[in-house]
């Protein structure tokens, strides 16, 4: 069992005062099998009204309104979670099972290929070659590896609206791009896949009690008899250093902060994720 303390701070600074601001936040960890939320608070400054709800995908969303003039806006999600150290169970479903009408109907939303996740034909061909002769689970992992082998992790070359095909053409991107490509490619092979957002603790050089700079991160869950989490960016199974926040079809279903405001002019955003392994 691994206990993690996560502090995610996002600050917006505006060139001129903002009159009103409406925001949806997906910053706090999910309570689920294998992940227990010990405590979780959200601090907003300034703040005038807040409510909480579950979105269509089951993610906890904090809705925040700021109805007083402000030149900056800060969100701080402070959470402690326990993650099970036991490995995920590998299931052995067959390819033919994925084509069963009952499954394709139930998983239709996680089989749909959108403009954001649509993989180019050469990537689909690469994936078919990688998965040839393998079962669904091993085939999906092989696809992740083959795709990642062609992609260079380079921050700053893409944005939140970059489509998977654009990142593939450049052969460069960040975890969001790699996951969009992975999700779309697995779906093209008939494997249900969903986009997962959360946090990842840096493993190297961080001891118990030491505050480390973590990451807002993304990975994939694919269906191979049950949902299985895999981190294609790092080529590892999802484990006790991953903290899950939200699931959806693609990034637009799970952004940490989504909002609109009136006034303000230009804005700048600063994001910091600090993570601590606790005893």
Secondary structure as UniProt FT lines:
FT   STRAND          2..25
FT   TURN            33..34
FT   STRAND          35..45
FT   STRAND          49..54
FT   TURN            56..57
FT   STRAND          60..66
FT   STRAND          70..83
FT   HELIX           95..98
FT   HELIX           101..106
FT   HELIX           108..110
FT   TURN            115..117
FT   HELIX           121..131
FT   TURN            132..133
FT   HELIX           136..150
FT   STRAND          152..153
FT   TURN            155..156
FT   TURN            160..161
FT   HELIX           164..170
FT   STRAND          172..173
FT   HELIX           175..188
FT   TURN            189..190
FT   STRAND          193..200
FT   TURN            204..205
FT   TURN            208..209
FT   STRAND          211..213
FT   STRAND          215..223
FT   STRAND          227..231
FT   TURN            232..235
FT   STRAND          236..237
FT   TURN            240..241
FT   STRAND          242..248
FT   HELIX           251..253
FT   STRAND          257..263
FT   STRAND          267..278
//
